[in-house]
């Protein structure tokens, strides 16, 4: 999966203490990337945008 041009942003639910942070790149057509901010060159999970939207919606519901 080519994530060239991905603009990573920290999740709004990540803490500010430098600990466990998740970054999301949702600016690319057809894919959403998710990675650990402590390991920016490490593995990236990729999701179909519709699946990512469903995940976020369900997570907000608790």
Rosetta blueprint (number, residue, H / E / L):
1 X L
2 X L
3 X L
4 X L
5 X L
6 X L
7 X L
8 X L
9 X E
10 X E
11 X L
12 X L
13 X L
14 X L
15 X L
16 X L
17 X L
18 X L
19 X L
20 X L
21 X L
22 X E
23 X E
24 X E
25 X E
26 X L
27 X L
28 X L
29 X L
30 X L
31 X L
32 X E
33 X E
34 X E
35 X E
36 X E
37 X H
38 X H
39 X H
40 X L
41 X L
42 X L
43 X L
44 X L
45 X E
46 X E
47 X E
48 X L
49 X H
50 X H
51 X H
52 X H
53 X H
54 X H
55 X H
56 X H
57 X H
58 X H
59 X H
60 X H
61 X H
62 X L
